[in-house]
């Protein structure tokens, strides 16, 4: 069955945040708002945490298999679709042709549905094999497992954050590309926001059971270890969120003492929140 966890992550805010929208009032780019409140969308959180996990993934104890997957992930994540290569799997389900199209009956017996549901009948046998090989690697890759891939949805799910904030309108100048000087008459303003009481992010994480498919292991220990490594980075060094990274905006740091986690019981009984540091000290 695996395990499910809920996290209530509390972030201290070290510099104002710039979550731009395309909406403008006059020449002011407005911050993302819902009613009177400001918002950080779940997609921003996911992108930020994924970036941190990516930068930490190689600096943890990895088996040879996991290391190869993480290295390949880092290599392909720069490319357009970011999918694992489908050309070098040692073994795969048998793929047969039936009436000129791929017969998926054999594949159905051994693979999880999420690993072949996008595989359509018009693929050639070779294409079907490449597809499965890439999907199997994605299944075993801890980064894809946590943050999702084209084959399946993510094991971690992120909330949006809504907060009360103090806006600061800052006027900036654009740089003239021809003369590389500040272009007069090209002034614009952006709404930066100081959250009044830090930021709260809710996350659920499913840690699945160990599963080995055709030599590729989806390893719950590895998924937990990477999650912890990423949280440690957020609490030790912090990160930045929003679109003002290069301007020193959006610096935030996880406050482990104020953050909490809970193991969600399978039976629907009530559960209690515990200090996050207990989770971070977990041996895995
Ligand atoms: Zn991957």
Boltz pocket constraint, residues with backbone or C-beta under 6 A from the ligand:
constraints:
  - pocket:
      binder: B
      contacts: [[A, 69], [A, 73], [A, 82], [A, 84], [A, 137], [A, 138], [A, 141], [A, 142], [A, 143], [A, 144]]
      max_distance: 6.0
